[in-house]
Every structure is written in structure tokens, then in C-alpha cells.
Amino acid sequence: MTPILTTLLLNGRVHSPSHPDATAMAVRGDVVAWLGSDDVGRRQFPDADVVDLEGGFVTPGFVDSHIHLTATGLTLSGLDLRETPSLGQCLRMVADYAAAHPGEAIWGHGWDESSWPENSPPSTAELDAVLGNRPAYLARVDVHSALASTGLRRLVPELKAARGFTADRPLAGDAHHLVRAAACSLLTATQLEQARTAALGAAAAAGIVAVHECAGPEIGGLDDWLRLRALDHGVEVIGYWGEAVSTAAQARALMERTGARGLAGDLFVDGALGSHTAWLHEPYADAPDRVGTCYLDADVIEAHLRACTEAQVTAGFHVIGDAAVSAAVDALERVVADLGAVAVARCGHRLEHLEMVTADQAAKLGAWGVIASVQPNFDALWGGRDGMYADRLGAERAGPLNPLALLASQGVPLALGSDAPVTGLDPWASVRAAVHHRTADSGVSARAAFAGATRGGWRACGVRDDNMGTLVPGAPASYVVWDAGDLDVHAPDDSVQRWSTDPRSRVPALPRLDPTADLPRCRRTVHRGAVIHG
């Protein structure tokens, strides 16, 4: 990291609502000192180190509100199956990777059978045919089920008795957690350290200055989280620990033990739609005998919320299916009735994903100050009348998923994240997906989406400084310089959803976000005055 002492950035376009016409920005130490025009800046800071941005676009740094860093790094450096077009190609990639890495356990991620012509994942026998006795763990794209070779399954004696076990199909539930832990134990400390560093580097290269790591005993374990927390990279790592408690004393002790920001994140009430483990009120359209999986019962959910509220600790859950959302909202309602809405709201409880929510539930969440950590790219990947959601639920039930506009209209604060490695790290892709929702009237304005990806992430983790996530004098010098091309104010009227075309609104322009436009490319990322990329 290179400290910036006093720098004047010229010939740029600074995204600052309080200075919408700024073409220069001065940074002193780790603070934004001034914004304005180039000529005034040169006179006011004659001794500054001058950086010519050559027309670059400057924004606040992004915050990814939901990520899994080690798994992301392992995908970046290892076997990435997210683009495989078929079952056969998936098996060929696995075989090629195994041949190129002899003697190593195989960790892969990203296969998605819903996009394959076969519409079916490889069987255990097919996996063994290309791997022999090699241990292999291959997570589905949503990381709520996984292929496991016989060589890996043999390392878990209790596997056959675990919920979610099948002999020749992907493993889900407790069985998945068991083989994931076994696979992780086969990775070397060097592999894991390199993965964490690679993920943080990729985040910085994407213009991300802070991430909310969603850790927990069934994800990477405590050692993984503590090692992430100890890294000195430059990208700020804010941790949430997904483990349930039943008393305020337990909540305080676990917070002290983990050093997490809250007992929230991926505390699983249910799983994911793609793996048929999201918990539903009604059966899946393509699996009429299944309604998904409930991992936490109502009493556990309520006890956790109550304990954390009494301890003034942020609580939260992973909820995707409508039954899971109902369980969380109903438990919140009981805690509000007992402890009061103010006590609940001051904790900043959060719900991750929140894909199937009704208008009544959204209104309650808004009144109670509950934060929605959402992933708009889920809709971009799987939404629409012909997407995976429609396959799983039918088009009518799938249409209302990820209702960002509904949540925002009811006062539910939005924080945008990637859930990487499930989706890519590019925050502009998340902003664009939030604007161009695949269900009419479910998207939000570019202004709301951008705020959710910047200020929203800071507010979601309890930072109440109004300057954080903005570029104004006195704000932390956390910013990104982009090659952005034309801003939306120059785009044709029908090609993009704008913030405002009226100059009196004093709203700065954003890059073009229409689906055919090239997204901005990061030149330099700076966090709290230190260059962390570029």
C-alpha cells in the first residue's frame, strides 16, 4: 500500500452530489480536503502532488455487503466451473484439472445444471470415472449442494447418516457441510493463504474498499475467519459470524471470541432455490415432493433475535424461500412485541438475500429498521420467465422474487453484495442488475442502486457517519478512479434509466448502465488515503 500525503487529482469527473460539477479533488492524508474546478485547485494547492486523471471518473469506493473471501480466492486460482455449458464439458474440465494437478485434492466451484442441455448434474459414478480415488469437492454455483467423489466421501464415516445424503447425487444439508469441511482440511495452509490474498486483490481491482465477510462454523470455520481478520491487505474486512445463541451473555461472549461485527450473515434458516433447499410454503414446481429445508426452527430463530437484541448486537439470517422469510419476520414480530421496536431498530438486524418477501412483510421490516443485504445479480442470472427461478417455481411464483423496489418503497435499507463466489465481484454489474430488473417495476433507480453499493454497505455494518461512502470535504479518502466512457447524461433518452436530466437537481451523472454498455474499468482504488490497487 502506498500512502498518499497531499494529492490533487485533476482533469477528472468527480461523483459528488454536493459538488456535481467538480473536475478536481484534493486529498490530504486520509481525508478528502476539497473539490472544485482544476484551475482553482492548482491555485489553492500549489505544492500538491498533481495526478492527471485524463478524463477519469472518480466515485466513492464500493462495499460488497456479502462475500466469502477464501472460497472466492479458491475459485479464482482453481477450478472454476461457472461457464461450463454441459455435463460432458464439466467432466472434461474436471479431468483436465486433475491431470494438471497430480496428487492434489480437487476443489472446484460453479457448475449449474439448470443451464445445461442435460438439466442434470454428473453422478458420483461419472465423477469417479474421471478421477479414480482422488478426493474432489465440486460446489454447485449457489454453494448449497456439491458433488463429492467417492475418494472424498470415504473420509467422512458419518456421512451416510447425515441429512441431505444421497449415494450417487449431489450432497445437500448436513451431508454437504461434512464433505465441505473434509475437503477444506485437505487444502494446505499455503493454498488457503494465497486464496484469501487473491480474493482481496480481486476486490480491490474491482473498486471495492470494504467487504462484509459472512463467516460461520459451517462455512470456513473459526480459524479461517480469524486468519482473514488478521490479514493486512488494505481492503477492509468486516465480519459477521453465523452461529445461533440463546442468551445475551452468550451473544456477548461469541462477539468477543470472534471479533465479528454481528452474529448475522449466513446463519442459515434455509438453503437455495437452485439446490431445491430454499424453504417454501408450497412445493417446487419441478419437484412436487419437496418444499426445501428448514435448518433453524422458530424457537431458535426467536431466541437468537431476542438474545442479540438484549445484548445490542446485530443479528440476522440467510433467508431465501418464502417460508424462511416468514419464520424470520414472525420471530422479529414477537421480539418487537416484547422488547419494543426501538430496541430492535437500534441493533441494525439484517436479512441476507430476502428473495421472497410480501408487501406486508416489507412494511414491517422497514418499520423495525431491518436491513436487506441483497444480490441483484441473482435476478440477472436466474430471473425472468425463462430462467432457473421459473423452472423451480413456475413463472407466476418466480416473478416477484428479489423485489428491490418493494423493499425500498417500504423504507427497508438496501446494501448490495455479490455473494462471491456465487456471482462475480464487479459492483457495477450489481448496480446495473438492480436497475434493469428482469421483472417489470421490481428494479430501483440508478441513484438508489449506487447508494446501496456504496453508502448502503457502510450503514449496514453500523457506520453512521454521513460522509462515509461519499466524496465531500471531510470524508474519508476512499475512492476509485475509473475509465468510464460516456456518462448517462450524454446517453440517448431511451437507452438508460437516469438519475435526473435536469441540471437544477444537482445530481451528478453516472456511467451508462444499459445492458449493452461497457461497464467502467478500475484504474486505481484508494481506501482511507492508501492506494490498494493501481
N, C-alpha and C positions, 0 to 999 in steps of 0.2 A: 504494500500500500504506500502511495506517495502523498504526503501531506501537502495541502495547498495553503500557502500562507496568505498572500493577498493577490487575488487574481481578478482581472477584468476581462469578461467574455464579451466580444464584440461581433457585429455582423451576424446576429442570430435572430431568432424569433422566440421570445420567452413566454411561456404559458403562465400568465399571472392575471387572475381576474381583477386585481387591484391596479395593475399596470398593463392593460391589454395591448398597448402599442409598443411595449418595451422591446428594444433591439439589443440591449446590453444588460449585463448583470455583474455586479461586483461581489466577490466573496472574500471575507476577512476571517481567517481561521476556519472555524466550522459553522459560520453563520453567514447567511445572505445579508450583505450590508446595504445594497442599493440596487434599484432597477430604473431604467430610463433609456434615453437615446445614446447612440455611440458618441456623438460629439460632446455631450455633457459629461459622459463617463470619463472620456480622456482628460477633460479639464479637471474633474473632481478627484481623479485618482492618477495623477501624472507619474507616480513611481510604481504603479502596479505592474505585475507580470501580465502582459496582454496576450490573450488567446483569440485568434481569428477563427470564428466558427464557420465562416464561409457559407452562410445561409442556413446553418443547422438549426434544428428546432429543440428548445430546451423545455423539459417538463419536470415536475416533481418525480422522484423515484417511485417505482411501483412497489406494492406489498402483495405477496401471494398469501392469501389467508388460509390455505390448506395444502400441505405438501408432505411428502415422505422422502427425505433427502437421501438416505442410504439406498433405498430401493430405486430412486431416480438415478443415482450415480451408477448402480449396478446395471441399469438398463442402458445408460449412455456408453458404458465401457464394455458391455457384454452382449448377450443375445437378445436383440430387440425384434420381437415378432409382430409389432403393431401394423406393419404394412404387408404382411403375408396375405396373398389373395386366395389361397385354397388350402385344404387339408394336406394335399400332397406336397405343396411348396413348403408348408410349415415343417413337415417331417424332413424334407431335404435340407432346410436351414439348420435344423437341429443336428442332423448327421454331419453336415459340413463344419458346424461349430465344434462338435465333439472331436472330429478329426484334427482340427486346428489347435485344440487344447487337450492333448492327451494327458491322462492321469488326473484331470481336474473334475471335481463335481460341477455339474452344469446348472446354472441359474439363469432362467430366461423369463421374459415378461411380454405380454401384449397380444396373444392370439385372441381372435374374436370370430368364433364360428358363425355368428349371425350374419356376417358379410361374405361367407364362403358359399360356393355353389352346393357343396355337400350339406351345409347347415348342420354340421355335426363335428365335434372335436375328435382328435385321434383317440383311440383306445389305449389302455395300458399295454396291450399286446403289440400294437403297432409302434408304440414308443420303444418298447423293449427290442423290437426287431432291428431298430437302427442304433440302439445304444448298448445292447448286451446287458451287462451287470452294472453299468455306470449309474450312480445316483444322479437324478435330474429332477429339478423343480421348475415347472413352467407355469407361471401365473396367468390366468385369464386377464384380459385388459382391465377389468374392474377390480382385480385382486381379491375377489370373494369366492373364488374357486381356483383349482390348479390341477394340472396334470402332474402326476408323480410316477416315476419309473419304479419298477419292482426293486431295483437296487436301492432306492431311497425308502420305499415302503418297509423294506426289511429292517431298517434302522429304528423303526418305531413299533415295538412289540405290542403296545396297547391300541394300535391304530384301528384294528377291526372292530373294537368295541365302541369307538367314538362316533358321536353323532355326525352325519354327513359322509360316512364311509361308503364307498362302492368299490367293488373289486376291479372293474375294468373301465370305469368312467372317471371324470374329474372329481376331486375331493372338495367338499364344502364344509362349512361349520367348524366344529371342533377338530374333525379329522384334518381339515386344511391347516388349521393353526398348528397342529402337531407336526405335520410334514414340513411346514414352513420353518418352524424352529429347528428341526433336524437339518434342513438344507442350509440354514444360516450358520449352524455350528460347523459345517464343513468348509466354510469360507475362511481364508486366512485373515489375520489382523491387518496385513498389508492391503489385501483386496478391499476390505471394508473401509480402511482409512482413505485409500485412493478414491473409492466411490463417493464418500462424503465430500471430499475436496472437489471432485469433478462436478458434483451437483451444485455446490455453492458457486463454483466458477461459471457454470452454465446459467445460473440465476443472475449473477452479476452481468454476464454478457447479454442477457435479455432485458436489462434495465431494471432489475429487481434489487431493492436495497434491504428488504427485510422479508422474512418468511415466517409463517406460523407452522412449526413442525408439529404434526399430530402423532404423538408417540403413545406407547402403551405396552403393557405386558404381552399382548398378543400380536404386536406389530413388529417392533425391533427389539423390545426388551429394555430394561433399565440401563444396562451397560452401553447399548447403542446410543440412547438418549444422552447419557452423561458425557460420552465422548463427543457427540455433536455439540453439546453445550460448551465443552471446553475448547473447541476449535476457535482460533483467532484468524478469521478469514477476511472480515470486512462486511459481508452480508450479515445483517443482524438476525439471529435465530431466536425466535420467541416460541417457547414450548408449551404444549398442552398435553396433559397426561390422562389417558383414557382408562381410569380404574375407579370403580364404584366404591363409595364409603357409606356408612350408615350413621355416623355421629360427627358433630362439629370438631371434636378432638381428633378423630381420625383424619378429617379433611385437612386440618392444620398440620398434623404430623406428616401426611403424604406430601403436602406442598413443601414443607421444609426438606423432606428427604429427596425430592426430585428437583426442586428449584424451578418448577414449572410456573407458568403464568396462571394456570387454572386446571381444574380437574374436568376437562372437556375434550373436544376434538373427537377422535374416533373411539368413543365409548359406545360400542355397537348395541343399538336396540334391534337392528335388523341387518340385512346384507345388501345385495344389489339386484336390480331387475335383470340384468344380463345373465346372472348366475341363478336366477329363479329363487333368490334368497331374500329379496326385499319382502317385508311382511305386509300382506294385503288383506283388506276386508273380504274381497271376493277372489275366487281362483284366477290363476293366469289363463289368458285366452288360449295360449299354446301348450298349456299343461294343466288341464282342468282338475287334476287331482292334487294340485299344490297351491298353497297360499303363502309360501315363503317361510321364513324362520324368525321366530322371536327369541332373542338372546337374553333379554332382561325383562322380568315380569313387572307388573305395575307397582308392586310394593318396593322393589329395588330402585326403580326409577324415582319414585316419590321420596324414598329415604335419602337418596343421593342429593336430590334437589334441596330437600329440607336441611340436610347437614351442611351443604355448601352455603346455602343462604344464611344460616345461623352463623357460620364462620366468615361470612362476607367474602367468599371465594367464588370465582366464576365456575359454574357447572355447565354441562352441555352433553349432547349426544349426537351420534350418527343416526339420522333418520331419513329413510327414503320412501318406503311404502306408506300408503295411507293409514294402515293400522298402526304402524310405528309412530307416525306423526300424531295420531290421535292419542296414543299412550303417553307421549311426552307432553302434549298440550293438556290432557286431562290431569296429569300429575302436577304440572305447573299451576293449574287452576286450584287444586286442593291446597298447595303450598301458599298461593296468594290469599286464599280464603282464611288461612290460619295465621300467616306471618305478615300479610299486607303487601299491596302492590309496590309500595316504596321500597320495602326491604328486598323484594325480588329484583326490582329495576336497578338498584344501585350495584348489584353484582355483575350486571352485563352478561347474563347467561346467554348461551349461543347454541344454535342447532345447525349441524353440518348437513349440507345438501338440500334437505327440506323440499323434495321434488313434488310431493303430492299433498298439497295443503288447500283447504277450503277458505272461502272468504271469511267465514265466521272465525276460523282458527287464526287467520292472518290478523284480523282485527284484535283478537285477544293478545297475540304475540306483540303487536305494536303497542298496545296499552301497557304491557308489562316490561317493555324495554328489552325484549329478547332479540338478539342479533342473528341474522341469517347469513351463514357463510356458504356462498353459492358458487357453482361451477357452470357458467353459461356454455362452455364448450361441450358439456353433456348433451345439451339440446342440439348444438351444431353437428355432433357426431351421430346421435341416435334419435333425434326428434323427427317431426314431420309424419305425414300419413303413410310413408313407405319405409320408415326407419325401424330400428330394433324395438323401440318403445311400443310402436303399433303392433309389431309381431307378438310381443309379450302380452299386451293388454287389450289389443284392438284399438282402432283409430280413435273411437269416441272417448275411451278412457285415457288414451295417451295424450290427446290434445292439450289438456290443462296442465301437463307436467311443467315443472320449472317456471311457475307463474311470477316472473320478476316484477312485472308491472303491478300485479295484485299486491305483492308484499310491500313494494314501495308506496303504493297508494294508501296502505293502512299504517304507514309510519314505521314499518319494520326496517331497521338499518341494514343495508346490504354491504357485505365485504366479499370481493371477488377473489377466487383462487383457482388453481389448476387441478388439485388432487394428483399432481405428478407423482409417479409416472403414468397415471391413468390417461391424462391428456398432456399436451406439450406445455412448455413453460412460457411461451410468448404471451405477455399480458395484453398486447394489442389484439391478439386473436380472441381473448376473453371479452374484451370491451366490444369488439365487433359482433361477437356472438350474442352478447346481451342486447345490442341494438337491433340486430337482424334476427330476431327470434323466429323459429320456424312455425310457430302458431301465431296467427294474427292477434295483435293487441296484447301480447304477453311480453314483448320487449320493453326496454326503457330507453329514455333519451341518451344520446351520447354523453351529455353532461352528467347524468346520473351514473352511467356505467363507468366513466372515467373516474368520478369521485369514489365509487365503490372499490376501484382498483388501486386507489392512492390513499386518500384520507380515510376511506372506509376501513381499510386494513389496520390503520393505527387506532381508530376509535374502537374497533372490535377487540383489541387487546388492552383496552383501558387507558390509552393515551388521550387525555382530554385537552391537550394543548391545541388551540385552534389553528396555530401556524403549521403544525406538523402535517406534512403531505401537501403543502402549498409552497409557492415561491413569492414571498413578501419579505421586506426588510425585517430582520429579527428572526426569521425562520431558520431551522437547521439547514445547512448546505447539503441537502440530499437531493440530487438532481441527475438528469440524464440528458445527454446531447444525442440527437437523432438525425439521420438522413431521412427526411420525411416527405420530400416531394411537395406537391401542391397541398395546401391546407384546404379544409372544406369550404371556406368562404369563396374559393375560386372554382369550386366544382359545380357542374350543372345542377339546376334545382332538383331534378328528378333522380339524381344518382346517389344521394346520400341523405341521411337524416341529420339535420344540423342542430346545433345549439340555438343559434339565432343569426339571422342575416341582417339584423338592424344594428348599426354601429352604436346607437344610443344605449344598447343593452350592456355595453362594456364587457361582453363575454368573448374571451379570446378564442380563435379558431382552433380546431383540432385537425389532424391529418384526415384524409379521406378514409372512410371506413366501409364503403360499399364492398360487396363480396368480390368484385373483380379487381379492386385496387391492391397495389403492393403495399404491405404494411411497413411502417418505419423500421429502419435498421439502426441498431445501437452503435454509436461511436465511442462514448465514454460514459461510465457510471461513477458517480461520486456519492458517498454516504458520510454525512457529518464531517464534511471537509476533506475526506480522504478518497483518492482515486482507487476504486476497487475493480475497474475494468477499463481498458483502453488507454 
